[in-house]
Amino acid sequence: MKNERTTDRKKNRRKIVGMLIWIGVFLCAGNTMAQQKQASGASMLAVQQDKQQRSPAADYTFTDSLGKLVKLSDFRGKWLMADVWYSGCGGCITANQGLRTVHDSLAKAGVVFLSISVDKEREKWMASVTAGAGKSKMNPWAGMYVPAVGTVVLYTSGSGHDNEFRKSYVPDNLYPKLLLFDPAGNLVADNPPRPDSKPELLISFIRQQQRAISR
């Protein structure tokens, strides 16, 4: 009889422990859903605020790797994701790596990616964006800023930090600087999620902006 009572107690304890575990799981799931709902609401609020704060960009001109002049207005009708950087910027390297994933996800969704260097020396810039380029004393970062295939690679035509685009959109000289423009040429966001460790956050942000403007 004593052994039976002991066995019954053990069974009851296991049942109680099991019930407590399921209650904990249920409560955790409820909290997670609430947090996700709150985050989603905050994200949509940010989209609405960004939509209200959009401002048109001036028609700035850059130079591509072939020496051709390229204007922002050349891309009207497309979303623009601009990455402004310089050779020697460590954060620019990791941001560029994350942008490759973002590019692969959104290049066919009407988004054009611009890589805009504020390097003053053309040779340094070209070495930085060329795969397999040999490192030199002038540029030990050669080959470390190669963007995704299909990215429009530009630089500020030798004006460096005196460039008017840089003065307007990166006044604090903090890099990398990510800028999102809508198809009308309006600045949508000058501080979107960084793609370094979680590129999916930037992908989601851009898609939210696209949906918001289509309403």
N, C-alpha and C positions, 0 to 999 in steps of 0.2 A: 504493500500500500504506500509505504514511504517513497519507494522508487517511482511509483506511478505519479504521486503528487509532485515529485521533483521534475519528472518529465513534462508534466502538464505546465508547471511554472515556466520551464524553459521554452515550451511552445508558445505560451502567452507572451513571454518577453520578446520572442522573435517576431510575433505578430505586431506587437506595439512598436518595436524598432522599425519594422517594415512600414507601418502606417506613418510614423514620424518622418521617415525618409521620403515617402511619397508626398507628404504635406510640404516638406522642404522644397522638393522639386517643383511642385505646383506653384508655391510662393515665388521661387526664383524665376520661373517662366513668366509669371504675371509681372514681376518687376522688370524683366528684360523687355517684354512687350510694351510696357509703359514707357520705358526709357527710349525704345525705338520710335514710338509714336511721338514722344516729346522732341527727339532729335529731328524727326521728319518734319514736324511743325516748324521748328526753328529754321530748318533748311529752306522750307518754302517761304518763310518770312524773309529770309536773306535774299532769296530770288526776287521777291516783290520789291524789296528795298533797292536792290541793284537796278531793277528795271526803272524805278523812279529817278535814280541818280545818274543815269547814263548821259554822257556828254560826247559830242562829235569830236573826232580827231582831225587835226590839220593834215594836209596831204604832204607828208614827209617823203623825201627821196633818199634811197640807199644805193649801194653798188653791189652787184653779185660777183661771183667768182670769175666771170668772163669779162668783167668791166662794164656790163650793161647796167643802165640806170633803172631802178625799180621803185615805183611809187606805191604807197598804201592803197591809193584809189584803184590800182590795177586789180585789186582783189575784191572790189565791191560785189556784193551778192554772195559772198562766202564768209563764213566765220573765220576769224583769225586768232590763232594762239601764238603770241610772240614771246620768245625767250631772249631776253637781253642779258649779255654776259661779257666776260673778258678773259683772256688767257692768264692763268695763274689763280683763278678763283676756284677753290676746292668745292664749294657748294654748287658751283655751276656745272662741274663734272657730274655729280650725283643727280642733279636735276635733269641734266641732259639724258642720262641713262634711263630715268623714269619716264621722260617724255617719249622715248622710243616706244614704250608700251602704250602710252596714250595715243600716239600717232597711229599705231597699228589698229587701234580700236575705233578711231574716229575719222581717219583720212577719207573713208568712203561715205562719211555722214555730212559732207559739206563743210569740213573744217580744214583750213590751210594752216600749216605750221611754218612759222618764220623763226630762223635762228639769226639774231642780230648781234654782232660783236661790236664792242666799242674800242677794240684794239686800234692803236694809231698806226702801227706798221702793218701793211698788207701782207708781207711775208710771214709775220708771226701768226696772223689770223689764218692764212691759208694752210700753214703747217698744222695748226691746232685742229682744223676740221678735215684733214686729209688722213685717211687710214694708212697706217704703216709709215707715216712721215718720220724721218730721223730727228731725234732730239738734238738740240744745239744749245750753246751757251745763251743765245738770245731767247730761245724757246724750249725749255726742258719739258714743256707740257704738250709737245707736238703729238698729234694723233689722239688726244684725250678728250676732244670735244666733237667727235664725229656724230652728227645727228642721224635720225632715221632717214632711210632712202625716201625721197619725195619731199623732204623738207626744203623750203626755199632758204638758201644760205646767203646772208647779207652782212655787210659791215658799213660802218658810218663814214666811209669814203676818206678815212684819214683824219677826220675832225676829232676823233676820240671823245674825251669827256666834254669838249666844247660843242659837241653836236646839239642842235636845237631839240631834236627828238629826245635825247638823253636828258636835257635840262627840263623838258616838260613832263616826262614820265618816270624818270629816275632821279629826282632832284637831290635825294639823300645819298646817291652813289652806293646804294646797297644792292648787291647782286647775289644770286640771279634775280632778275625782275621778270615776272610773268604778267602778261597783259592779254586780256581777252576782248576782242572787238566783234560786234555783231555785223550782219551783212550790210547794214547801212553805214558802217564806218564809225559807229558810236562805241566809246569805251564802256564795256560792260563791267569789268572787274580788274583792279590793279593789284589784288592780293588774293588770288584764288588758291586753293589747296596745293601745297608743294607735292610733286609726284615722286620725290626721292624714295621713300619707303613704301608708300601706299598710292600708286598711280591710279588705282580704282576710284579714289576720292575725287581726283581732278576729272576723271572721265564722267563720273556721276554729276559733278558740278556743271560741266559744260552741257551735258544732256538736259539738265534741269533748266538751264538758261535757254536752250533751244526750244524747249517746250513752252517756257514762259512767254517768249516773244511771239510764238505762233498763236497765242490765245487772242 
